[in-house]
Amino acid sequence: MRLARFDGGRVGVVTGEDIVDVTTVVVGHLRSDGAAAGLIHELIGSGVVLGELLAEESLAELPTRPLADVALDAPLPQPSKIVGAPVNYRSHIAEMALDTTIADWGMFLKAPSSVIGPGEDVCLPYLDQRTDHEAELGVVIGSRARRVRPEEAMAHVYGYTCCLDITVRGREDRSTRKSFDTFTPLGPWIVTADEVPDPHDLDLRLWVNDDLRQRSNTSLLIFDVAWLVAYTSSVMTLEPGDVIATGTPAGVGPLVDGDRIALEIGGIGRLEVGVTARGAVAYDDRPLPPGVTAKASG
Ligand code: MN
């Protein structure tokens, strides 16, 4: 099932070129308007299986619209946390001149407030500091996971989405460089795990404008989805609706004002966002106390 949020928070099931509006069905069973973190987040947290609800309804009797006529929103506008995997493809390790993995670095957190949805703009924070795209498979957690073994881990996965881990290059902690508002585009929808027979054989491609910048396959992940869930849940309890950004392959590169980014993951979907320098400031104009400067910048 392809679950999308659209038109300001409605929830729909994408069927080919159409979207079936299932908002009333979901709201009826959740007794909630999904105002806080969105109806999909609440649906996942409730443990209610949408497929079973819909089996009791007639999809044909629910309002259906052409997908092209609706505005898609981020499927999870405010995950309780976004956990990122540093250097998790062999090719990206070589590119960054590193020989280390998650075994050395651990995972990092991105601010939930960094999420945007399809069609929105990534806002470059600095006029004079490089900001890169990172194309990643996003894993959506479906049930609480604490210290799970890798062989148990996949049962905690609700589904998958496209995820961009936008990153300022430099020396600050990853959580700072990757947490600017707009730095985690998610979407265009969540594909539930039952419709992804092998999450470790998905083609992943990223274009900036017409330039194919990243091309890989999730078979090349070093920590695969099961190991990422196992490792991360050994540190922090994963909650329903949490997102794991699984890491990026080679080909990361700088973004400039006016760019269009498209991330396509086979069997998942295509996420498109813009890039703007509107509101960007000089790196030296960050709020720093008088007399304090960075020792170096990357
Ligand atoms: Mn990343």
Residues whose N, C-alpha, C, O or C-beta is under 5 A from the ligand:
A	BS01	MN	A85 E134 D165 G247 T248
